[in-house]
């Protein structure tokens, strides 16, 4: 590929160019400058080298966003190993499934996730490191134990005078070389390990540097809210921000709306990358109550004063996000039409993008100056997009795409790879859309079953149903979404149901719900189980016709 110029070269340049600048801060915690990051990366490289880790080996990382999460990830790729980022919200069994399926040799784990895992269930792992201080949690290798215990001595021997910017030399990656495997799910039967080559990561970051880097400058602050194990948060927040020379702040705890609002005010980010829920909560809680009264409605309907009122409202919204931003980028789920139309009406700099893990993640995006309400932007650099429809502008069809951002396929899963990528190389998103001649894409529906959690996490109903269907009195089930909540509709076992009263049956289902939720990550837990008297309608292939129950 002529355009490809190495992802690791971008990391190396960012470190050298910003050597004495602030790089990574755990919110209300430690700060690492770019030279500190380089030093920690170098130490991990020495550790890998003396533990016989070779290029192409898999290294898993699981924990809440933090400076050390970022360091472990960057150290893995710049060494030439393959990163396996794992959502910390997965439970122990799911984390273990991914570690085992990927064949990871090492695991870096945060202090929250470490309590949920069982090292014995991951027999191929040679070591588990604690993310907070890179100490050994488990070692099955004398070499690794020795290397970790003597790391500072080894580092001092390699750089006896000092570790300087000219010592930063990283693995020269090639376009098709595997950089990471990102799992869309934690359950073995449904795991899809998306294999992302270096070209896909490079292309996404290069696009962000071209489009966002014109207005977000080196030294600007950015707040990392989205999980870095999710491609949207990793690429557009973390990797773009780092390669652009920005100062990244990580919310190392659960990002509640109150904490996020406080962090916006403190960090004053130059660009906000987020999911709809965060934007909608701030607008509905802090803005709408002030403007949805008779006096304000009257003022907004008076042409003479309307513009001034809107400018004042826009400034108030702007200040709610820290008062220093260029734009807010929304992705991961559709933005409420009401909130989007309001923000556009007051001239607030908001835009919406679209992507998938399989495209690392960007498929389409437009700067807010070029954004059209209701759309998800235009195809990004080095990506083609087609609508499989006789009239792509007016009749919705499946959105397909191909280009530099695309995955190599699913790890150890040729069947799903063939289903996702056709013979001509087009990736089938499973989403329905239309497209204007200008290239602006409009999502019209999702033909896949995947649901989107409130914070943009992927929720796969089949995984939940698979567990629920094994529980007491459950014949079959379907999981649907109602607003921010997930609800399970259950058709009970008709042979057994006659022995129980309605009250007893409801009590059994509540017990099922509690037991089920203990097996699921927080974002995919069920808020209620509702009994469905009739058997669910089926297709000829005996699959439940999900679309019939979406609005139940």
Steps between C-alpha positions, in 0.01 A plus 500: 500500500664822381336728756583291807782649706496288822285539807792459738679785320208725607546391864876550482464848347239605760732397786812667359320821393327542838776359723455741793125554468225343714360186334283281724326588826284281721229750595587629847804269492845461340619679185748352253682722254581366154857413611355309802281300261805424283698388805222266618457361147873430484491316833212282381693429177797383709261286704347348184841437346635327810182293530544360146195686369537524123331715237151370430445361851166599658489726807160561664408818692194527723424785737334836539647785296827621651841634406649153556235337278614736225868424566444120491311531171759728336785280624335194343453652154835682490671167585322327213285277720122472450276681751181335625303779675220366722209701642540508878121473530512139382471250783779260597382218277473729198849645558637146529322393178665782306845440648476131413348547154760759401792290626637791702835433674479796741211684668507851647206538735351784704425484872125469438517223236770303684247407771273330243751275322637156579857446377447122499230544233761657267766225484688638198577833670863531606445805720241744632614856576319756715429814298531750790875431548589228243582262788463125451170351611575152366812363333545156348841579355831538681622728222204737546541503879873572466443771236237677711711488816809635319325738260647823639850351492453386137369843403798671669745268322344572160500878554791569741518873433131588449197401299451769234269571207755362249466157666132475400491252212193285450398199296458591133153365430372404156153567360354148520671402825262415786496769770215390724206268547196682635220277625142607440377267773620307799316170462672212321204403280458857378857632511619684193861603526535781247851486351616855434817555295728798560367670185150521652622669819737727306228603253250589774755703696635669185145609411441639849833687487403655166142595592510562876868595524433824313306631799612286795866582561795339677482589868119519500315301765276203417282295736490125445149385597439198276663163576833471318429131437217619270631613159312833501656610830838353412543657158322835508568595863821325600712432190408821316553706815838341573629519141383863486709591805198566722480460878259212571307474826358158591192457718630203695166437672145440384413805285175617662337816355600697813867395473505572126348847549760577768780370276382714205521808724848407628665364183332738251550259207566633150291222344248262654451148364196340656184294472144641487409419861753745648395786270129433546522487881687831520255671263184356658615563857686832474361677193143401412354596841631855449357549152180298500286764668245741353722809523791334318272351234357846437848653465612224263201570276581871470730545197660815638624343823508130401858510369635668814314253723636205301854639523460529877365143527785372277757666728338336803511155335857568389599579860333179624761312292794696641482812284806421288393249239521503123224241454316208656514173306224247567518134398420148611122546500241734344464846656148596608332697220367754752844568649675508162249745351525724808882511488501576128236772544719691746813458285680263738802322342375141499552224248424127478724229356451134412718193514549144613772307682569330165610838357708605803239671519440786254280464192356852480546837667458870419629800689212695656532766226405232242259303719140451386248431778389138515807377311815322617738691276677410176741211425837561663834501315595173330151348545229436240135466601212357297129458572363172364181652364342577163469862613766568770376855558140409576473124562692356796741216432785331684807716555815333368852638508858418408838666528807547715313503834363148453587199711686193377214281623389329821765309694469121454155551347500461122126440479404837654776671300354369173155614612623851585729564200373409154708377204553855374642609837198697625433484874127458569414711805151356552372859533243655270545848360462752220761735357481844338703582186725704736590175678309577821376170645175458693448191717146371447509191719710211619460167331732335748366391836762691696368749754696800622545554872451846650873577476542359153604145600397217273226282651435168330152372592581143392762478776250599768227280355736204481549518879138583580366209296676254733323633809197374691168508316643675190404348167626783278584867537577820316684806631378840386596860573270760654673834521813441707375171647513140383193282556467125448177357363463138611266231370482256793518124478138398436541153647600638838308827512173332601645408839560861603293806574573828316657642816728197543599518134591868529706423811692229309568744214630762743739240642606417142561869433724541803697186421534605134624850588772354721641340184484815285702822478320801650407657166315190373299416813126447478269745677193274482370165377152508350297189436379439146213252487529403133793340325705757308438526125771327296654513153513180288850450646340505847664827599287737707370794296665761722359800316148405616595554864728806490221736601335272756 
